Amino acid sequence: MENKQRNNTRVLIAKPGLDGHDRGAKVIARALRDAGFEVVYTGLHQTPEMIVNAAIQEDVHVVGLSVLSGAHNALVPEVIAGVRDAGMKDTLFLVGGIIPEEDFEGLKKAGVHMVFTPGTSLQEIVDVIDRDAPRRD
């Protein structure tokens, strides 16, 4: 992945819920930073409200949620609704982690743009953000 400035695209990586495993989220955050994105990592055990507040404060273009706990069907829609209700209508939502394929459709209906599962290449994630993140002045 080449390191180029990517139009100041800001990406928030968050770990909602009680999931205590953040290695993958840290790998993604570092890879995105190395690829030239501005990255904010919130750390473990974030409530949806904490993630929404961070997205607003940082005025992010992309919210990436890493969920390994199985609580994605409850937590992800709550984060999306909070960000949208705050007026950030064009924010791109990505979810990664242990997500059963049968849950993809419900997450997409809630506003998730893409679901990444283990084995997804870092370059694929970079490419999706490059292609689909909103452009703001």
N, C-alpha and C positions, 0 to 999 in steps of 0.2 A: 504494500500500500504506500503510495507516494504521499509525502507530507506537503500539502499545499493549503493555503488559506482557503477555506470553503465559504466565502461570502458571510463570514461571521455567524454561521449557523450555530445556534446554541442548543445543546442536547442535555436534558436532565435524565440521569439514570437513577432509578429509585428501587428500593426493596420494601414493598408494602407487606404489612402483617408480621407474623411471628417467625417467619422463616429466618434461620440464623446462618444460612450458607450464602456468602457473598463473593466467592472466588470468581464465578462466571461474570457477575456484574462488574467486578473490578477489571477483569480482562477486557470486557467490552468497553468500559470507560477509557482505559488506557489506549486501546486500539483506535477508538474514535479520536481521542486527543492527538495521538501520533499521526492520524490521517488529516489533521488540520481543523477539526471541529473544536468549538469551545464546549467543554464538558463540565457539568456539575454532578457530583455523586453525593447522594443524600445520606448514605450509610444504612445500617440495618434498622429494622423494627420501626418503619415509618407508618404512621396512620395515613389514610387517604387525605385527611385535612392538612397534614404536614407536607405531603407531596404537592397538593394543590397550591398551598402557600409558597412553596419553593418555586413552582412553575411560574407563578405570578411575579414574585420578586425578581426572578432571573430573566423574565420575559423570554422564555424558551420557545424554540420553533418545534422541538421534538421532545416528547416524554417517552422514555423507554422504561418499562416496568419489568423487573425480573422476579418471577414467582415460581417457587419450587414447592410451596406448602399445600397446593391444591385449593387455595382460597381465591383463585383468579376470577371465578364467576361472580364473587361478591365484591372483591376489592377493586378490580379494574373498572367496572362500570361506574363505581362511586367516584373514582379519580377523574374519569373522563367527564362525568356530569359536573363535578366541581370546577374543572378547568373551563369547560364550555360556559357554565353559569357565570364565571368571572369575566366573560367576554372574549376569551381567547378561542375564537371559532375556527381558526385555520390550523391549530396545533395538530401535528402528526403524532399518533399514538402507536407505539410498537410494544409488543409483549414477547418476552422470551422466557424459557424455562421448561419445566416438565408440564406440558399442556397436552391433554389428550386431544386427538384430532376431532373427536365428536364435539368438543367445546369451541372449535375455531369459529363456526358460523355464528354462535351466540355472541362471542367476543367481537366479531366484525360488525354485527348488528348494533352493538353497544358503541361502536366508533373506533375499534382497533383497525389500523391500516394493514398490519402484517403481524403474523405470529411466527416467531423463530424457535425452533426446537434444538436440542443438543445435536451437534454435528454441522450446524449452519456455519458457513465460512464467514470470517470477519469481513472479507471483501464484499460479500453479498449484503451485509448490513450497511457498510459504507455506501455501496451503490444505491441501495433503497433510499437512504437519507439524501444522498446527492440528487437523486432523481425526483423525490417526492416531497421533501421538506418545503414548507412555504417560504417564499421570498418576501422579505419585508425591507422597507427603507429605513 
